[in-house]
């Protein structure tokens, strides 16, 4: 059986659909009033256009255009159809026109990025400085990473998630930004810890600050249990806010991912030691939903993060 042509297809078996070529033929004939001129504009010869017009007349059950001393003049049926035909052509052009590129220099939209409070300290200042330099009208909003993050990315309520988000399922893209291992932070003037390394004996003997928020903490707790190491925790914090102030005024130890640890140490006079307990490393990634993979604005935002922090894309 011969493959049906697009102009022969129909919605319900009764009313035939018009091809885009037929719609364009109709609009050009209405505008020019000339089969010859229409043929030139379509890049066809005159007999081909005459055949197309004959088929269109049959489809619509009307002469559509009648030869007069002033050229091909539309019938009342054509006058009724010209507005919806032009609307249909405009819709087709919008569908087939490539999406406009995102121009950060003139953009005025906002981006919502889900991230941990550690990223507020380590990543957000750098991102903000870059955005202010290249996209002065763009606004950034930092949101929490939680069980609703996947839905927020899927709906477009959030544009990107940066961090360790292992529960995101199929339909998401991810890009590795940087690896993370674990370090211990202590006061630069700690009375008992000096030298170039922190021993396991010292780790067990000293008091600790415990960070209870964030998905990475689960890796730390599992490693401590696996190696039968129990910390003496005197203070628990839900995140990293206030951690540097606590450590710089006490003899407590905090075990944290390297990036936030080195940032806090650099800015607050703390010492950084490799963690004496083997804790599995992890990678910080940026995540986005497949719905927005080709969106120009989302691509720009991901490119910014790749430029600042980056590695390579895989599909989950």
C-alpha positions in Angstrom: 0.0 0.0 0.0 1.3 3.5 -0.9 2.3 5.7 2.0 -0.3 8.5 2.6 0.8 12.0 1.9 0.5 14.6 4.6 -2.4 16.3 2.7 -4.3 13.0 2.7 -4.1 12.5 6.4 -7.1 13.4 8.6 -8.1 13.6 12.3 -11.3 11.6 12.3 -11.5 10.0 8.9 -13.8 12.7 7.4 -12.2 16.1 7.3 -8.9 16.2 5.4 -6.0 18.1 6.8 -4.3 20.7 4.7 -0.5 20.5 4.2 1.7 23.5 5.0 2.4 23.8 1.3 -1.4 24.0 0.6 -1.8 26.7 3.3 1.1 28.7 1.8 -0.3 28.4 -1.7 -3.7 29.7 -0.5 -2.1 32.7 1.3 0.1 33.6 -1.7 -2.7 33.4 -4.2 -4.9 35.5 -2.0 -2.0 38.1 -1.7 -0.8 38.2 -5.3 -3.9 37.3 -7.2 -1.6 35.6 -9.7 -0.8 31.9 -10.4 2.4 32.9 -12.2 3.7 35.0 -9.3 2.7 32.4 -6.8 4.6 29.8 -8.7 7.7 32.0 -8.7 7.5 32.5 -4.9 7.0 28.8 -4.3 9.8 27.9 -6.7 7.5 25.7 -8.8 6.4 25.9 -12.4 2.9 27.2 -13.3 1.4 23.8 -14.1 2.4 22.4 -10.7 0.8 25.3 -8.9 -2.4 24.9 -11.1 -2.5 21.2 -10.0 -2.0 22.1 -6.4 -4.8 24.6 -6.6 -7.1 22.0 -8.3 -6.4 19.6 -5.4 -7.1 22.4 -2.9 -10.4 23.3 -4.5 -11.5 19.6 -4.3 -10.5 19.4 -0.7 -12.4 22.5 0.3 -15.3 22.1 -2.0 -15.0 25.6 -3.4 -13.4 27.4 -6.4 -11.5 29.5 -3.9 -10.1 31.9 -6.6 -11.8 32.9 -9.8 -10.0 34.5 -12.8 -11.2 38.0 -13.5 -9.9 41.0 -15.4 -8.1 42.0 -12.2 -6.4 38.6 -11.8 -7.4 35.7 -9.5 -10.0 37.0 -7.1 -11.0 35.2 -3.9 -14.5 33.7 -3.4 -16.5 34.5 -0.3 -15.3 31.1 1.0 -11.7 32.2 0.6 -12.5 35.5 2.4 -13.7 33.4 5.3 -10.6 31.3 5.4 -7.8 33.8 4.9 -7.6 34.8 8.6 -7.4 31.2 10.0 -5.0 30.2 7.2 -2.7 33.1 8.1 -3.0 32.2 11.8 -2.1 28.6 11.0 0.9 29.6 9.0 2.1 32.0 11.8 1.8 29.1 14.3 3.8 26.8 12.0 6.5 29.4 11.6 6.7 29.8 15.4 7.0 26.0 15.8 9.8 25.7 13.2 11.7 28.9 14.0 14.8 28.1 16.2 14.6 29.2 19.8 16.3 32.5 20.4 19.6 32.3 22.1 19.8 33.5 25.7 21.6 36.8 25.9 22.8 37.2 29.5 23.8 40.8 29.0 20.2 41.9 28.5 18.3 39.2 30.3 16.1 40.1 33.3 14.9 36.7 34.5 15.7 34.9 37.8 17.2 31.5 38.4 16.3 29.3 41.4 19.2 26.9 42.4 18.8 24.2 45.0 21.9 23.8 47.0 23.3 23.0 50.5 24.3 25.7 53.0 27.9 24.6 52.4 27.4 25.8 48.8 26.2 29.1 50.1 29.7 29.6 51.4 31.8 27.8 48.8 30.0 28.3 45.4 27.4 31.0 45.7 29.7 34.0 46.2 31.7 33.0 43.0 28.5 32.4 41.0 27.1 35.8 42.2 30.2 37.7 41.3 30.3 36.1 37.8 26.6 36.8 37.2 26.9 40.4 38.3 29.7 40.8 35.8 28.1 39.3 32.7 24.4 39.3 33.4 23.6 42.4 35.5 19.8 42.0 35.2 19.7 38.3 36.3 18.6 37.4 39.8 19.7 34.3 41.7 17.7 32.5 44.4 19.2 29.8 46.6 16.7 27.1 47.7 17.1 24.0 49.9 17.9 20.5 48.6 15.2 18.2 50.0 12.8 15.4 48.9 10.8 17.9 46.8 13.9 18.9 44.7 13.1 16.5 41.9 9.6 17.8 41.5 10.8 21.4 41.5 13.3 20.7 38.7 10.7 18.8 36.7 8.1 21.5 37.0 10.5 24.3 36.3 10.0 25.8 39.8 13.8 25.3 40.2 16.3 25.5 37.4 19.3 23.6 38.8 20.3 21.5 41.8 24.0 21.5 42.9 25.2 19.0 45.4 24.9 15.3 46.3 21.3 14.3 45.3 21.4 10.5 44.9 17.6 10.0 45.0 17.0 11.7 41.6 15.6 9.1 39.2 15.4 8.7 35.4 14.6 11.8 33.5 17.4 13.9 34.9 20.8 14.9 33.6 23.8 15.3 35.8 27.3 16.8 35.4 30.2 16.2 37.8 31.6 19.4 39.1 34.3 18.4 41.6 35.2 15.5 43.9 35.0 15.7 47.7 36.9 13.8 50.4 36.8 14.5 54.1 38.9 16.6 56.4 39.0 17.6 60.0 39.0 21.3 61.2 40.6 22.5 64.4 41.5 25.7 66.1 44.9 27.0 64.9 45.9 27.2 68.6 44.5 23.9 69.7 46.2 22.9 73.0 46.6 19.2 72.1 46.7 19.0 68.3 49.8 20.2 66.4 52.2 18.8 63.9 51.4 17.8 60.3 48.7 15.2 60.9 45.8 14.2 63.1 46.0 10.7 64.5 43.1 8.3 65.0 43.9 8.3 68.8 43.6 12.1 68.9 40.4 12.0 66.8 38.8 9.6 69.3 40.1 11.5 72.4 39.0 15.0 71.5 35.5 16.4 71.6 33.6 17.1 68.4 31.0 19.3 66.7 28.6 17.1 64.7 26.9 18.4 61.6 23.6 16.6 61.3 22.3 18.2 58.0 23.2 17.2 54.4 23.2 14.0 52.5 27.0 13.6 52.7 26.8 13.2 56.5 25.3 9.8 56.0 28.5 8.7 54.3 30.5 9.9 57.3 28.3 8.3 59.9 28.3 4.9 58.0 32.1 5.0 57.8 32.5 5.7 61.5 30.2 2.8 62.3 32.0 0.5 59.9 35.4 1.3 61.6 33.9 1.2 65.1 34.8 4.8 65.8 32.6 6.7 68.2 33.0 10.5 68.4 32.4 12.4 71.6 30.1 15.1 70.3 29.5 18.1 72.6 27.6 20.2 70.0 25.3 19.4 67.1 24.6 21.9 64.3 22.0 21.6 61.5 24.5 23.0 59.0 27.7 25.0 58.6 26.4 28.4 59.8 28.3 29.3 62.9 30.7 26.4 62.7 33.8 28.5 62.0 33.0 30.8 65.0 32.7 27.8 67.3 35.9 26.1 66.2 38.0 29.3 66.3 37.0 29.8 70.0 37.1 26.2 71.3 39.2 23.0 71.2 36.5 21.1 69.3 37.0 19.1 66.1 34.6 19.1 63.1 34.7 16.5 60.2 33.5 18.0 57.0 33.8 17.8 53.2 37.1 19.2 51.9 35.8 22.1 49.9 33.8 23.7 52.8 36.6 22.8 55.2 39.3 24.5 53.3 37.1 27.5 52.7 36.3 27.9 56.4 39.9 27.4 57.4 41.2 30.0 54.9 38.8 32.6 56.1 38.8 31.9 59.8 42.3 30.9 60.9 41.6 27.1 61.3 43.8 24.1 60.6 42.9 21.4 58.1 43.9 17.7 58.6 43.0 14.7 56.5 40.4 12.7 58.3 42.1 9.7 60.0 39.0 7.5 59.4 38.6 6.2 55.8 35.4 7.9 54.6 34.2 7.2 51.0 34.6 10.3 48.8 31.7 11.6 46.7 31.2 14.0 43.8 29.4 17.3 43.8 27.2 17.5 40.6 24.8 19.8 39.0 21.4 18.3 38.1 18.6 19.3 35.8 15.5 17.8 34.3 15.4 16.5 30.7 12.5 18.9 30.0 14.9 21.8 30.1 18.0 20.2 28.6 17.7 22.3 25.4 16.3 25.4 27.1 18.7 28.3 26.2 18.5 30.0 29.6 19.1 26.7 31.5 22.0 25.8 29.2 23.6 29.2 29.9 23.3 28.6 33.7 24.8 25.1 33.4 27.6 26.5 31.2 28.3 29.1 33.9 28.6 26.4 36.5 30.8 24.3 34.2 33.1 27.2 33.5 33.5 28.0 37.2 33.6 24.6 38.8 33.5 21.6 36.1 33.8 18.1 34.3 31.4 16.0 32.0 27.7 15.2 31.4 26.0 11.8 31.7 22.3 10.8 31.6 20.9 8.9 34.6 
